[in-house]
Amino acid sequence: MKKYEIEIDGQVYHVKVRELPDDAIMTEQPKADSAISTADAALHTEGKTMLAPMAGTILRILVKEGQRVKKGENLIVLEAMKMENEIVADEDGIIRSILVKANDIVESDQPLLIL
């Protein structure tokens, strides 16, 4: 994995880039019905629900649905009290569903994604 610093509109971002093999398959999962709330979607989808550890704003989502992740891999960057907090995978798995998007304001213990 390589680390880069990228500046966009005067804002500096630190990113990690991992090269995937040519035969890596990125599958896309269907999104939850918009009539179902994100909390309900989390309850009706198999997998482990990753919760927001604190209230804040989603800055970046670093993964895509269907992506394989390893334990300790960064999934989401959450800003709380002017600090960037990285939400990491606590086990190996596949991202089944992402329940938030960039700039969403979340509450503590709100479901973020399903692993």
Biopython code that builds the backbone (N, CA, C, O; Angstrom):
import numpy as np
from Bio.PDB.StructureBuilder import StructureBuilder

atoms = [
    (1, "MET", "N", (0.857, -1.165, 0.000)),
    (1, "MET", "CA", (0.000, 0.000, 0.000)),
    (1, "MET", "C", (0.905, 1.230, 0.000)),
    (1, "MET", "O", (1.883, 1.293, 0.745)),
    (2, "LYS", "N", (0.570, 2.199, -0.838)),
    (2, "LYS", "CA", (1.336, 3.436, -0.920)),
    (2, "LYS", "C", (0.517, 4.574, -0.333)),
    (2, "LYS", "O", (-0.711, 4.585, -0.424)),
    (3, "LYS", "N", (1.213, 5.529, 0.270)),
    (3, "LYS", "CA", (0.554, 6.693, 0.859)),
    (3, "LYS", "C", (0.826, 7.907, -0.019)),
    (3, "LYS", "O", (1.943, 8.109, -0.495)),
    (4, "TYR", "N", (-0.225, 8.719, -0.228)),
    (4, "TYR", "CA", (-0.104, 9.926, -1.035)),
    (4, "TYR", "C", (-0.775, 11.078, -0.313)),
    (4, "TYR", "O", (-1.662, 10.883, 0.519)),
    (5, "GLU", "N", (-0.333, 12.284, -0.647)),
    (5, "GLU", "CA", (-0.988, 13.494, -0.175)),
    (5, "GLU", "C", (-1.583, 14.160, -1.396)),
    (5, "GLU", "O", (-0.879, 14.435, -2.367)),
    (6, "ILE", "N", (-2.890, 14.423, -1.349)),
    (6, "ILE", "CA", (-3.594, 15.017, -2.480)),
    (6, "ILE", "C", (-4.261, 16.302, -2.016)),
    (6, "ILE", "O", (-4.859, 16.342, -0.940)),
    (7, "GLU", "N", (-4.159, 17.356, -2.829)),
    (7, "GLU", "CA", (-4.815, 18.618, -2.502)),
    (7, "GLU", "C", (-5.940, 18.856, -3.508)),
    (7, "GLU", "O", (-5.723, 18.843, -4.719)),
    (8, "ILE", "N", (-7.142, 19.072, -2.980)),
    (8, "ILE", "CA", (-8.316, 19.340, -3.807)),
    (8, "ILE", "C", (-8.969, 20.600, -3.276)),
    (8, "ILE", "O", (-9.360, 20.659, -2.110)),
    (9, "ASP", "N", (-9.088, 21.608, -4.127)),
    (9, "ASP", "CA", (-9.689, 22.890, -3.739)),
    (9, "ASP", "C", (-9.097, 23.437, -2.443)),
    (9, "ASP", "O", (-9.823, 23.947, -1.590)),
    (10, "GLY", "N", (-7.790, 23.330, -2.301)),
    (10, "GLY", "CA", (-7.117, 23.862, -1.134)),
    (10, "GLY", "C", (-7.152, 22.969, 0.091)),
    (10, "GLY", "O", (-6.491, 23.263, 1.087)),
    (11, "GLN", "N", (-7.911, 21.886, 0.037)),
    (11, "GLN", "CA", (-8.004, 20.941, 1.157)),
    (11, "GLN", "C", (-7.026, 19.791, 0.912)),
    (11, "GLN", "O", (-7.054, 19.179, -0.156)),
    (12, "VAL", "N", (-6.171, 19.492, 1.876)),
    (12, "VAL", "CA", (-5.176, 18.428, 1.738)),
    (12, "VAL", "C", (-5.734, 17.140, 2.335)),
    (12, "VAL", "O", (-6.226, 17.125, 3.464)),
    (13, "TYR", "N", (-5.649, 16.053, 1.555)),
    (13, "TYR", "CA", (-6.099, 14.737, 1.990)),
    (13, "TYR", "C", (-4.923, 13.770, 1.961)),
    (13, "TYR", "O", (-4.108, 13.803, 1.038)),
    (14, "HIS", "N", (-4.837, 12.920, 2.958)),
    (14, "HIS", "CA", (-3.844, 11.851, 2.974)),
    (14, "HIS", "C", (-4.572, 10.568, 2.615)),
    (14, "HIS", "O", (-5.543, 10.195, 3.273)),
    (15, "VAL", "N", (-4.104, 9.891, 1.572)),
    (15, "VAL", "CA", (-4.777, 8.681, 1.101)),
    (15, "VAL", "C", (-3.785, 7.529, 1.017)),
    (15, "VAL", "O", (-2.583, 7.724, 0.835)),
    (16, "LYS", "N", (-4.323, 6.333, 1.155)),
    (16, "LYS", "CA", (-3.558, 5.114, 0.949)),
    (16, "LYS", "C", (-4.146, 4.431, -0.275)),
    (16, "LYS", "O", (-5.365, 4.318, -0.407)),
    (17, "VAL", "N", (-3.269, 3.972, -1.179)),
    (17, "VAL", "CA", (-3.726, 3.342, -2.408)),
    (17, "VAL", "C", (-3.168, 1.931, -2.455)),
    (17, "VAL", "O", (-1.970, 1.709, -2.276)),
    (18, "ARG", "N", (-4.059, 0.986, -2.699)),
    (18, "ARG", "CA", (-3.663, -0.408, -2.795)),
    (18, "ARG", "C", (-3.929, -0.876, -4.212)),
    (18, "ARG", "O", (-5.030, -0.691, -4.732)),
    (19, "GLU", "N", (-2.931, -1.480, -4.843)),
    (19, "GLU", "CA", (-3.089, -1.983, -6.203)),
    (19, "GLU", "C", (-3.797, -3.331, -6.147)),
    (19, "GLU", "O", (-3.431, -4.206, -5.363)),
    (20, "LEU", "N", (-4.818, -3.486, -6.991)),
    (20, "LEU", "CA", (-5.563, -4.737, -7.071)),
    (20, "LEU", "C", (-5.061, -5.543, -8.257)),
    (20, "LEU", "O", (-4.614, -4.971, -9.251)),
    (21, "PRO", "N", (-5.132, -6.863, -8.162)),
    (21, "PRO", "CA", (-4.749, -7.675, -9.317)),
    (21, "PRO", "C", (-5.718, -7.441, -10.468)),
    (21, "PRO", "O", (-6.870, -7.062, -10.254)),
    (22, "ASP", "N", (-5.240, -7.672, -11.704)),
    (22, "ASP", "CA", (-6.074, -7.441, -12.886)),
    (22, "ASP", "C", (-7.359, -8.257, -12.858)),
    (22, "ASP", "O", (-8.371, -7.834, -13.417)),
    (23, "ASP", "N", (-7.333, -9.419, -12.216)),
    (23, "ASP", "CA", (-8.510, -10.281, -12.222)),
    (23, "ASP", "C", (-9.445, -10.028, -11.037)),
    (23, "ASP", "O", (-10.386, -10.792, -10.821)),
    (24, "ALA", "N", (-9.195, -8.953, -10.261)),
    (24, "ALA", "CA", (-10.061, -8.627, -9.125)),
    (24, "ALA", "C", (-11.442, -8.244, -9.638)),
    (24, "ALA", "O", (-11.576, -7.454, -10.572)),
    (25, "ILE", "N", (-12.448, -8.808, -9.021)),
    (25, "ILE", "CA", (-13.829, -8.551, -9.439)),
    (25, "ILE", "C", (-14.491, -7.661, -8.406)),
    (25, "ILE", "O", (-14.546, -8.008, -7.227)),
    (26, "MET", "N", (-14.990, -6.525, -8.838)),
    (26, "MET", "CA", (-15.717, -5.611, -7.960)),
    (26, "MET", "C", (-17.200, -5.792, -8.269)),
    (26, "MET", "O", (-17.667, -5.391, -9.335)),
    (27, "THR", "N", (-17.937, -6.393, -7.342)),
    (27, "THR", "CA", (-19.360, -6.601, -7.559)),
    (27, "THR", "C", (-20.136, -5.526, -6.845)),
    (27, "THR", "O", (-19.697, -5.007, -5.819)),
    (28, "GLU", "N", (-21.272, -5.196, -7.377)),
    (28, "GLU", "CA", (-22.100, -4.163, -6.776)),
    (28, "GLU", "C", (-23.346, -4.813, -6.211)),
    (28, "GLU", "O", (-24.017, -5.581, -6.902)),
    (29, "GLN", "N", (-23.659, -4.514, -4.968)),
    (29, "GLN", "CA", (-24.826, -5.051, -4.292)),
    (29, "GLN", "C", (-26.002, -4.106, -4.511)),
    (29, "GLN", "O", (-25.802, -2.897, -4.635)),
    (30, "PRO", "N", (-27.218, -4.629, -4.562)),
    (30, "PRO", "CA", (-28.370, -3.740, -4.682)),
    (30, "PRO", "C", (-28.530, -2.894, -3.425)),
    (30, "PRO", "O", (-28.278, -3.366, -2.316)),
    (31, "LYS", "N", (-28.945, -1.658, -3.597)),
    (31, "LYS", "CA", (-29.152, -0.745, -2.475)),
    (31, "LYS", "C", (-30.457, -1.114, -1.769)),
    (31, "LYS", "O", (-31.360, -1.689, -2.375)),
    (32, "ALA", "N", (-30.544, -0.774, -0.478)),
    (32, "ALA", "CA", (-31.763, -1.019, 0.278)),
    (32, "ALA", "C", (-32.881, -0.139, -0.265)),
    (32, "ALA", "O", (-32.630, 0.966, -0.746)),
    (33, "ASP", "N", (-34.109, -0.626, -0.189)),
    (33, "ASP", "CA", (-35.276, 0.135, -0.626)),
    (33, "ASP", "C", (-35.316, 1.460, 0.127)),
    (33, "ASP", "O", (-35.156, 1.487, 1.348)),
    (34, "SER", "N", (-35.528, 2.551, -0.594)),
    (34, "SER", "CA", (-35.488, 3.869, 0.033)),
    (34, "SER", "C", (-36.589, 4.049, 1.071)),
    (34, "SER", "O", (-36.498, 4.946, 1.909)),
    (35, "ALA", "N", (-37.625, 3.216, 1.033)),
    (35, "ALA", "CA", (-38.691, 3.327, 2.021)),
    (35, "ALA", "C", (-38.259, 2.755, 3.371)),
    (35, "ALA", "O", (-38.908, 3.007, 4.386)),
    (36, "ILE", "N", (-37.162, 1.984, 3.388)),
    (36, "ILE", "CA", (-36.666, 1.396, 4.619)),
    (36, "ILE", "C", (-35.596, 2.315, 5.195)),
    (36, "ILE", "O", (-34.698, 2.750, 4.473)),
    (37, "SER", "N", (-35.684, 2.613, 6.480)),
    (37, "SER", "CA", (-34.666, 3.471, 7.095)),
    (37, "SER", "C", (-33.342, 2.726, 7.159)),
    (37, "SER", "O", (-33.311, 1.500, 7.050)),
    (38, "THR", "N", (-32.247, 3.463, 7.336)),
    (38, "THR", "CA", (-30.936, 2.817, 7.392)),
    (38, "THR", "C", (-30.851, 1.868, 8.581)),
    (38, "THR", "O", (-30.211, 0.821, 8.481)),
    (39, "ALA", "N", (-31.472, 2.206, 9.692)),
    (39, "ALA", "CA", (-31.447, 1.314, 10.850)),
    (39, "ALA", "C", (-32.191, 0.020, 10.537)),
    (39, "ALA", "O", (-31.724, -1.064, 10.886)),
    (40, "ASP", "N", (-33.365, 0.130, 9.870)),
    (40, "ASP", "CA", (-34.119, -1.058, 9.484)),
    (40, "ASP", "C", (-33.335, -1.893, 8.482)),
    (40, "ASP", "O", (-33.342, -3.122, 8.555)),
    (41, "ALA", "N", (-32.663, -1.235, 7.550)),
    (41, "ALA", "CA", (-31.861, -1.958, 6.559)),
    (41, "ALA", "C", (-30.772, -2.751, 7.254)),
    (41, "ALA", "O", (-30.483, -3.882, 6.863)),
    (42, "ALA", "N", (-30.163, -2.169, 8.284)),
    (42, "ALA", "CA", (-29.109, -2.866, 9.020)),
    (42, "ALA", "C", (-29.660, -4.112, 9.704)),
    (42, "ALA", "O", (-28.977, -5.133, 9.783)),
    (43, "LEU", "N", (-30.892, -4.031, 10.198)),
    (43, "LEU", "CA", (-31.482, -5.172, 10.885)),
    (43, "LEU", "C", (-31.871, -6.291, 9.932)),
    (43, "LEU", "O", (-31.908, -7.453, 10.335)),
    (44, "HIS", "N", (-32.162, -5.966, 8.671)),
    (44, "HIS", "CA", (-32.647, -6.953, 7.719)),
    (44, "HIS", "C", (-31.573, -7.480, 6.781)),
    (44, "HIS", "O", (-31.893, -8.203, 5.837)),
    (45, "THR", "N", (-30.321, -7.146, 7.008)),
    (45, "THR", "CA", (-29.237, -7.590, 6.150)),
    (45, "THR", "C", (-28.279, -8.438, 6.970)),
    (45, "THR", "O", (-27.896, -8.059, 8.077)),
    (46, "GLU", "N", (-27.890, -9.592, 6.422)),
    (46, "GLU", "CA", (-26.936, -10.436, 7.132)),
    (46, "GLU", "C", (-25.582, -9.749, 7.195)),
    (46, "GLU", "O", (-25.245, -8.943, 6.328)),
    (47, "GLY", "N", (-24.819, -10.066, 8.210)),
    (47, "GLY", "CA", (-23.488, -9.510, 8.339)),
    (47, "GLY", "C", (-23.355, -8.737, 9.633)),
    (47, "GLY", "O", (-24.302, -8.627, 10.411)),
    (48, "LYS", "N", (-22.172, -8.208, 9.848)),
    (48, "LYS", "CA", (-21.890, -7.442, 11.057)),
    (48, "LYS", "C", (-22.095, -5.959, 10.771)),
    (48, "LYS", "O", (-21.531, -5.428, 9.815)),
    (49, "THR", "N", (-22.888, -5.295, 11.583)),
    (49, "THR", "CA", (-23.150, -3.873, 11.413)),
    (49, "THR", "C", (-22.076, -3.075, 12.142)),
    (49, "THR", "O", (-21.863, -3.257, 13.341)),
    (50, "MET", "N", (-21.399, -2.186, 11.406)),
    (50, "MET", "CA", (-20.396, -1.297, 11.982)),
    (50, "MET", "C", (-21.123, -0.020, 12.402)),
    (50, "MET", "O", (-21.808, 0.603, 11.591)),
    (51, "LEU", "N", (-20.974, 0.365, 13.659)),
    (51, "LEU", "CA", (-21.675, 1.517, 14.205)),
    (51, "LEU", "C", (-20.739, 2.705, 14.388)),
    (51, "LEU", "O", (-19.535, 2.539, 14.584)),
    (52, "ALA", "N", (-21.306, 3.900, 14.320)),
    (52, "ALA", "CA", (-20.526, 5.115, 14.585)),
    (52, "ALA", "C", (-20.143, 5.119, 16.062)),
    (52, "ALA", "O", (-21.017, 4.978, 16.917)),
    (53, "PRO", "N", (-18.859, 5.278, 16.381)),
    (53, "PRO", "CA", (-18.443, 5.289, 17.779)),
    (53, "PRO", "C", (-18.812, 6.594, 18.495)),
    (53, "PRO", "O", (-18.804, 6.663, 19.724)),
    (54, "MET", "N", (-19.135, 7.629, 17.702)),
    (54, "MET", "CA", (-19.479, 8.935, 18.265)),
    (54, "MET", "C", (-20.266, 9.723, 17.214)),
    (54, "MET", "O", (-20.273, 9.359, 16.038)),
    (55, "ALA", "N", (-20.910, 10.776, 17.629)),
    (55, "ALA", "CA", (-21.619, 11.648, 16.695)),
    (55, "ALA", "C", (-20.599, 12.445, 15.891)),
    (55, "ALA", "O", (-19.535, 12.795, 16.402)),
    (56, "GLY", "N", (-20.923, 12.728, 14.645)),
    (56, "GLY", "CA", (-20.020, 13.503, 13.805)),
    (56, "GLY", "C", (-20.502, 13.573, 12.378)),
    (56, "GLY", "O", (-21.669, 13.308, 12.091)),
    (57, "THR", "N", (-19.585, 13.936, 11.470)),
    (57, "THR", "CA", (-19.886, 14.072, 10.042)),
    (57, "THR", "C", (-19.013, 13.103, 9.255)),
    (57, "THR", "O", (-17.809, 13.009, 9.496)),
    (58, "ILE", "N", (-19.617, 12.390, 8.322)),
    (58, "ILE", "CA", (-18.872, 11.472, 7.460)),
    (58, "ILE", "C", (-18.070, 12.319, 6.471)),
    (58, "ILE", "O", (-18.650, 13.051, 5.668)),
    (59, "LEU", "N", (-16.748, 12.224, 6.525)),
    (59, "LEU", "CA", (-15.896, 12.964, 5.585)),
    (59, "LEU", "C", (-15.677, 12.171, 4.304)),
    (59, "LEU", "O", (-15.869, 12.678, 3.199)),
    (60, "ARG", "N", (-15.269, 10.906, 4.475)),
    (60, "ARG", "CA", (-14.951, 10.074, 3.309)),
    (60, "ARG", "C", (-15.345, 8.633, 3.568)),
    (60, "ARG", "O", (-15.253, 8.134, 4.690)),
    (61, "ILE", "N", (-15.780, 7.983, 2.516)),
    (61, "ILE", "CA", (-16.018, 6.543, 2.554)),
    (61, "ILE", "C", (-14.924, 5.929, 1.695)),
    (61, "ILE", "O", (-14.815, 6.233, 0.507)),
    (62, "LEU", "N", (-14.123, 5.074, 2.291)),
    (62, "LEU", "CA", (-12.918, 4.572, 1.649)),
    (62, "LEU", "C", (-13.103, 3.221, 0.965)),
    (62, "LEU", "O", (-12.160, 2.687, 0.381)),
    (63, "VAL", "N", (-14.313, 2.665, 1.033)),
    (63, "VAL", "CA", (-14.580, 1.343, 0.455)),
    (63, "VAL", "C", (-15.821, 1.402, -0.424)),
    (63, "VAL", "O", (-16.557, 2.389, -0.424)),
    (64, "LYS", "N", (-16.035, 0.337, -1.162)),
    (64, "LYS", "CA", (-17.223, 0.213, -2.017)),
    (64, "LYS", "C", (-17.949, -1.076, -1.655)),
    (64, "LYS", "O", (-17.342, -2.009, -1.131)),
    (65, "GLU", "N", (-19.229, -1.125, -1.930)),
    (65, "GLU", "CA", (-19.981, -2.351, -1.689)),
    (65, "GLU", "C", (-19.392, -3.474, -2.529)),
    (65, "GLU", "O", (-19.053, -3.278, -3.696)),
    (66, "GLY", "N", (-19.273, -4.648, -1.926)),
    (66, "GLY", "CA", (-18.707, -5.801, -2.611)),
    (66, "GLY", "C", (-17.203, -5.928, -2.442)),
    (66, "GLY", "O", (-16.626, -6.947, -2.823)),
    (67, "GLN", "N", (-16.560, -4.923, -1.883)),
    (67, "GLN", "CA", (-15.106, -4.926, -1.717)),
    (67, "GLN", "C", (-14.702, -5.818, -0.547)),
    (67, "GLN", "O", (-15.341, -5.796, 0.505)),
    (68, "ARG", "N", (-13.643, -6.601, -0.733)),
    (68, "ARG", "CA", (-13.068, -7.399, 0.354)),
    (68, "ARG", "C", (-12.186, -6.495, 1.198)),
    (68, "ARG", "O", (-11.421, -5.689, 0.668)),
    (69, "VAL", "N", (-12.297, -6.632, 2.519)),
    (69, "VAL", "CA", (-11.465, -5.853, 3.429)),
    (69, "VAL", "C", (-10.821, -6.785, 4.446)),
    (69, "VAL", "O", (-11.338, -7.861, 4.745)),
    (70, "LYS", "N", (-9.698, -6.352, 4.962)),
    (70, "LYS", "CA", (-8.962, -7.094, 5.987)),
    (70, "LYS", "C", (-9.146, -6.414, 7.337)),
    (70, "LYS", "O", (-9.416, -5.215, 7.403)),
    (71, "LYS", "N", (-8.998, -7.177, 8.403)),
    (71, "LYS", "CA", (-9.067, -6.633, 9.751)),
    (71, "LYS", "C", (-8.062, -5.486, 9.877)),
    (71, "LYS", "O", (-6.900, -5.631, 9.498)),
    (72, "GLY", "N", (-8.510, -4.348, 10.410)),
    (72, "GLY", "CA", (-7.651, -3.190, 10.595)),
    (72, "GLY", "C", (-7.642, -2.217, 9.425)),
    (72, "GLY", "O", (-7.065, -1.134, 9.529)),
    (73, "GLU", "N", (-8.275, -2.585, 8.307)),
    (73, "GLU", "CA", (-8.323, -1.708, 7.130)),
    (73, "GLU", "C", (-9.284, -0.547, 7.373)),
    (73, "GLU", "O", (-10.361, -0.740, 7.939)),
    (74, "ASN", "N", (-8.897, 0.659, 6.947)),
    (74, "ASN", "CA", (-9.739, 1.845, 7.106)),
    (74, "ASN", "C", (-10.956, 1.751, 6.192)),
    (74, "ASN", "O", (-10.836, 1.418, 5.013)),
    (75, "LEU", "N", (-12.133, 2.049, 6.752)),
    (75, "LEU", "CA", (-13.385, 1.974, 6.005)),
    (75, "LEU", "C", (-14.000, 3.356, 5.769)),
    (75, "LEU", "O", (-14.407, 3.688, 4.656)),
    (76, "ILE", "N", (-14.057, 4.140, 6.822)),
    (76, "ILE", "CA", (-14.740, 5.435, 6.779)),
    (76, "ILE", "C", (-13.941, 6.429, 7.612)),
    (76, "ILE", "O", (-13.337, 6.055, 8.618)),
    (77, "VAL", "N", (-13.935, 7.699, 7.197)),
    (77, "VAL", "CA", (-13.344, 8.770, 7.998)),
    (77, "VAL", "C", (-14.502, 9.611, 8.528)),
    (77, "VAL", "O", (-15.305, 10.147, 7.764)),
    (78, "LEU", "N", (-14.566, 9.713, 9.854)),
    (78, "LEU", "CA", (-15.628, 10.425, 10.558)),
    (78, "LEU", "C", (-15.004, 11.612, 11.286)),
    (78, "LEU", "O", (-14.071, 11.440, 12.071)),
    (79, "GLU", "N", (-15.517, 12.817, 11.029)),
    (79, "GLU", "CA", (-15.026, 14.000, 11.736)),
    (79, "GLU", "C", (-15.893, 14.246, 12.958)),
    (79, "GLU", "O", (-17.118, 14.324, 12.866)),
    (80, "ALA", "N", (-15.236, 14.366, 14.104)),
    (80, "ALA", "CA", (-15.934, 14.679, 15.346)),
    (80, "ALA", "C", (-15.039, 15.613, 16.147)),
    (80, "ALA", "O", (-13.864, 15.314, 16.363)),
    (81, "MET", "N", (-15.574, 16.720, 16.582)),
    (81, "MET", "CA", (-14.828, 17.717, 17.367)),
    (81, "MET", "C", (-13.549, 18.151, 16.645)),
    (81, "MET", "O", (-12.485, 18.265, 17.253)),
    (82, "LYS", "N", (-13.675, 18.387, 15.347)),
    (82, "LYS", "CA", (-12.582, 18.885, 14.495)),
    (82, "LYS", "C", (-11.416, 17.899, 14.376)),
    (82, "LYS", "O", (-10.302, 18.291, 14.029)),
    (83, "MET", "N", (-11.675, 16.621, 14.663)),
    (83, "MET", "CA", (-10.658, 15.584, 14.510)),
    (83, "MET", "C", (-11.175, 14.516, 13.554)),
    (83, "MET", "O", (-12.356, 14.169, 13.569)),
    (84, "GLU", "N", (-10.274, 14.003, 12.726)),
    (84, "GLU", "CA", (-10.633, 12.923, 11.811)),
    (84, "GLU", "C", (-10.418, 11.586, 12.511)),
    (84, "GLU", "O", (-9.322, 11.300, 12.994)),
    (85, "ASN", "N", (-11.457, 10.779, 12.563)),
    (85, "ASN", "CA", (-11.410, 9.468, 13.206)),
    (85, "ASN", "C", (-11.634, 8.404, 12.142)),
    (85, "ASN", "O", (-12.608, 8.462, 11.391)),
    (86, "GLU", "N", (-10.730, 7.434, 12.079)),
    (86, "GLU", "CA", (-10.844, 6.376, 11.089)),
    (86, "GLU", "C", (-11.627, 5.210, 11.683)),
    (86, "GLU", "O", (-11.301, 4.707, 12.758)),
    (87, "ILE", "N", (-12.658, 4.794, 10.967)),
    (87, "ILE", "CA", (-13.431, 3.622, 11.357)),
    (87, "ILE", "C", (-12.795, 2.448, 10.621)),
    (87, "ILE", "O", (-12.725, 2.452, 9.392)),
    (88, "VAL", "N", (-12.334, 1.451, 11.355)),
    (88, "VAL", "CA", (-11.603, 0.338, 10.756)),
    (88, "VAL", "C", (-12.386, -0.960, 10.887)),
    (88, "VAL", "O", (-13.220, -1.111, 11.779)),
    (89, "ALA", "N", (-12.103, -1.889, 9.986)),
    (89, "ALA", "CA", (-12.731, -3.205, 10.019)),
    (89, "ALA", "C", (-12.184, -3.966, 11.222)),
    (89, "ALA", "O", (-10.972, -4.024, 11.429)),
    (90, "ASP", "N", (-13.079, -4.547, 12.010)),
    (90, "ASP", "CA", (-12.610, -5.321, 13.152)),
    (90, "ASP", "C", (-12.510, -6.808, 12.831)),
    (90, "ASP", "O", (-12.224, -7.626, 13.705)),
    (91, "GLU", "N", (-12.749, -7.146, 11.568)),
    (91, "GLU", "CA", (-12.567, -8.513, 11.089)),
    (91, "GLU", "C", (-12.475, -8.502, 9.570)),
    (91, "GLU", "O", (-12.878, -7.533, 8.928)),
    (92, "ASP", "N", (-11.946, -9.577, 8.994)),
    (92, "ASP", "CA", (-11.924, -9.721, 7.545)),
    (92, "ASP", "C", (-13.353, -9.897, 7.056)),
    (92, "ASP", "O", (-14.188, -10.448, 7.774)),
    (93, "GLY", "N", (-13.647, -9.436, 5.844)),
    (93, "GLY", "CA", (-14.986, -9.630, 5.307)),
    (93, "GLY", "C", (-15.191, -8.914, 3.991)),
    (93, "GLY", "O", (-14.243, -8.443, 3.362)),
    (94, "ILE", "N", (-16.439, -8.841, 3.591)),
    (94, "ILE", "CA", (-16.857, -8.160, 2.360)),
    (94, "ILE", "C", (-17.858, -7.084, 2.745)),
    (94, "ILE", "O", (-18.753, -7.322, 3.555)),
    (95, "ILE", "N", (-17.707, -5.903, 2.165)),
    (95, "ILE", "CA", (-18.649, -4.811, 2.432)),
    (95, "ILE", "C", (-19.969, -5.172, 1.755)),
    (95, "ILE", "O", (-20.064, -5.180, 0.528)),
    (96, "ARG", "N", (-20.979, -5.468, 2.562)),
    (96, "ARG", "CA", (-22.285, -5.877, 2.031)),
    (96, "ARG", "C", (-23.162, -4.673, 1.688)),
    (96, "ARG", "O", (-23.870, -4.673, 0.681)),
    (97, "SER", "N", (-23.105, -3.650, 2.540)),
    (97, "SER", "CA", (-23.953, -2.484, 2.320)),
    (97, "SER", "C", (-23.348, -1.265, 3.020)),
    (97, "SER", "O", (-22.867, -1.363, 4.150)),
    (98, "ILE", "N", (-23.376, -0.124, 2.343)),
    (98, "ILE", "CA", (-22.937, 1.139, 2.938)),
    (98, "ILE", "C", (-24.197, 1.956, 3.199)),
    (98, "ILE", "O", (-24.975, 2.222, 2.284)),
    (99, "LEU", "N", (-24.389, 2.349, 4.445)),
    (99, "LEU", "CA", (-25.643, 2.974, 4.859)),
    (99, "LEU", "C", (-25.568, 4.487, 4.977)),
    (99, "LEU", "O", (-26.569, 5.131, 5.291)),
    (100, "VAL", "N", (-24.395, 5.065, 4.729)),
    (100, "VAL", "CA", (-24.210, 6.513, 4.824)),
    (100, "VAL", "C", (-23.474, 6.999, 3.581)),
    (100, "VAL", "O", (-22.981, 6.201, 2.784)),
    (101, "LYS", "N", (-23.406, 8.325, 3.428)),
    (101, "LYS", "CA", (-22.636, 8.913, 2.326)),
    (101, "LYS", "C", (-21.847, 10.099, 2.873)),
    (101, "LYS", "O", (-22.103, 10.574, 3.980)),
    (102, "ALA", "N", (-20.899, 10.562, 2.094)),
    (102, "ALA", "CA", (-20.070, 11.704, 2.512)),
    (102, "ALA", "C", (-20.968, 12.885, 2.867)),
    (102, "ALA", "O", (-21.975, 13.134, 2.205)),
    (103, "ASN", "N", (-20.598, 13.597, 3.903)),
    (103, "ASN", "CA", (-21.290, 14.782, 4.431)),
    (103, "ASN", "C", (-22.529, 14.464, 5.262)),
    (103, "ASN", "O", (-23.183, 15.384, 5.752)),
    (104, "ASP", "N", (-22.871, 13.181, 5.435)),
    (104, "ASP", "CA", (-23.976, 12.823, 6.324)),
    (104, "ASP", "C", (-23.574, 13.130, 7.762)),
    (104, "ASP", "O", (-22.423, 12.929, 8.147)),
    (105, "ILE", "N", (-24.511, 13.611, 8.539)),
    (105, "ILE", "CA", (-24.298, 13.801, 9.972)),
    (105, "ILE", "C", (-24.863, 12.556, 10.649)),
    (105, "ILE", "O", (-26.007, 12.171, 10.408)),
    (106, "VAL", "N", (-24.049, 11.932, 11.497)),
    (106, "VAL", "CA", (-24.464, 10.698, 12.152)),
    (106, "VAL", "C", (-24.438, 10.867, 13.664)),
    (106, "VAL", "O", (-23.716, 11.706, 14.204)),
    (107, "GLU", "N", (-25.231, 10.060, 14.323)),
    (107, "GLU", "CA", (-25.282, 10.032, 15.784)),
    (107, "GLU", "C", (-24.460, 8.852, 16.287)),
    (107, "GLU", "O", (-24.167, 7.927, 15.529)),
    (108, "SER", "N", (-24.095, 8.883, 17.536)),
    (108, "SER", "CA", (-23.386, 7.783, 18.164)),
    (108, "SER", "C", (-24.219, 6.508, 18.040)),
    (108, "SER", "O", (-25.431, 6.527, 18.255)),
    (109, "ASP", "N", (-23.563, 5.405, 17.692)),
    (109, "ASP", "CA", (-24.185, 4.081, 17.523)),
    (109, "ASP", "C", (-25.106, 3.973, 16.308)),
    (109, "ASP", "O", (-25.871, 3.013, 16.206)),
    (110, "GLN", "N", (-25.049, 4.930, 15.390)),
    (110, "GLN", "CA", (-25.826, 4.837, 14.155)),
    (110, "GLN", "C", (-25.116, 3.845, 13.232)),
    (110, "GLN", "O", (-23.891, 3.889, 13.118)),
    (111, "PRO", "N", (-25.862, 2.947, 12.567)),
    (111, "PRO", "CA", (-25.245, 2.011, 11.627)),
    (111, "PRO", "C", (-24.593, 2.759, 10.449)),
    (111, "PRO", "O", (-25.210, 3.637, 9.845)),
    (112, "LEU", "N", (-23.336, 2.398, 10.133)),
    (112, "LEU", "CA", (-22.600, 3.022, 9.037)),
    (112, "LEU", "C", (-22.520, 2.109, 7.826)),
    (112, "LEU", "O", (-22.738, 2.536, 6.692)),
    (113, "LEU", "N", (-22.203, 0.834, 8.085)),
    (113, "LEU", "CA", (-22.108, -0.128, 6.988)),
    (113, "LEU", "C", (-22.241, -1.519, 7.544)),
    (113, "LEU", "O", (-22.147, -1.740, 8.751)),
    (114, "ILE", "N", (-22.461, -2.456, 6.644)),
    (114, "ILE", "CA", (-22.586, -3.858, 7.035)),
    (114, "ILE", "C", (-21.463, -4.633, 6.396)),
    (114, "ILE", "O", (-21.278, -4.600, 5.179)),
    (115, "LEU", "N", (-20.711, -5.331, 7.228)),
    (115, "LEU", "CA", (-19.535, -6.090, 6.802)),
    (115, "LEU", "C", (-19.887, -7.555, 6.765)),
    (115, "LEU", "O", (-19.041, -8.385, 6.431)),
]
sb = StructureBuilder()
sb.init_structure("model")
sb.init_model(0)
sb.init_chain("A")
sb.init_seg("    ")
for serial, (resi, resn, name, xyz) in enumerate(atoms, 1):
    if name == "N":
        sb.init_residue(resn, " ", resi, " ")
    sb.init_atom(name, np.array(xyz, "f"), 0.0, 1.0, " ", f" {name:<3s}", serial, name[0])
structure = sb.get_structure()
